[in-house]
Amino acid sequence: MATTTAAAATEMIGVGQLIDFKWKLGVTAQSSEATATHSAYVAVHLVVQDPSGKQATHALELSLPEFHSFSKQIKDASTLLATQ
């Protein structure tokens, strides 16, 4: 069975390389549907470079449970790639 490097695996499945990851915590104070919501969210800014070298920016706004799930998925992917 051949060993696949992380770079080769990335190229094979066409996933990009994470170049930048920034996040900040925010609280929604008011919205047009409710006068006072006070719900926390995480704003995430990702820059990903595809195998051809083109960079794309992605912005997400996640609830705290969504951010925890997203964070776990990123950690799991990182662990998987590190073992290759």
Residue, then its C-alpha position, 0 to 999 in steps of 0.5 A: m500500500a502506497t503512503t500518500t503525503a498531505a500535499a499529494a492528498t490535497e492535490m488528488i482531492g482538489v482541496g485548497q490549502l488554508i492560508d489564513f484563518k481569523w475569527k472574532l466573537g460578537v453579540t447581536a444586540q438588536s435585529s429587525e425581527a426582535t428588539a433585543t436578541h443578545s445572541a453570541y456569534v463567531a465571525v470567521h474569515l478564511v483565505v484558501q489557496d487551491p492547487s492551481g495557486k488561486q486564493a479565495t476568501h470566505a466569510l462565515e457567521l456561525s452560532l457558538p454551537e456551529f463554531h464548536s462543530f466547525s472547529k472540531q472538523i478543522k482539528d480532525a482534518s488537521t490531525l488526519l493530514a498530519t498522520q499522512 
